[in-house]
Amino acid sequence: MSLFEKLPQEEVHLLSEYLAFYSSGTPLREERMDYFLRFWEEAKLPFY
């Protein structure tokens, strides 16, 4: 199970809006968000 699948839908929506606002202005597709979250997941893996 990926980190993206663990996040509540409300947080996914908020993250999508944040990334859209500070990047291209368009919401990211789920597969792109999963790509970005994998770096966070790898860095936090020792703390799980």
LUMFIRO-743108 format. One record per residue (C-alpha): x, y, z; residue in one letter. Coordinates in steps of 0.02 Angstrom, whole numbers, plus 50000, padded with zeros to 5 digits. Each point is the difference from the previous one (the first is absolute). Last residue first. Example, Ala and Ser with C-alpha at 12.3 -4.5 7.8 and 13.67 -1.06 7.14 Angstrom:
<sites>
506844994750357S 499314982850033A 
</sites>
This chain:
<sites>
503495020150534Y 501445011950040F 501314991449892P 498835001849848L 499885019050014K 501265004049862A 499334986549884E 498205005950027E 500445018049965W 500854995049837F 498524988949954R 498815014550028L 500545008849841F 499674984949888Y 498354996250088D 499475017849961M 500414997149817R 498964984049996E 498555009150080E 499935013449866R 500635017150051L 498825014750008P 500385014449881T 500875016250047G 501694993849943S 500935000050165S 499605009050162Y 498105000249983F 499904982749922A 501094992450136L 498935007750137Y 498374994849916E 500604982049982S 500584999650180L 498315006150059L 499094987049895H 501134986050060V 499745006150178E 498104999049981E 500144982849920Q 500884993050154P 501794994649967L 500454981550008K 499834997049813E 501225014149963F 501244992450122L 500064984349895S 499294983250050M 
</sites>
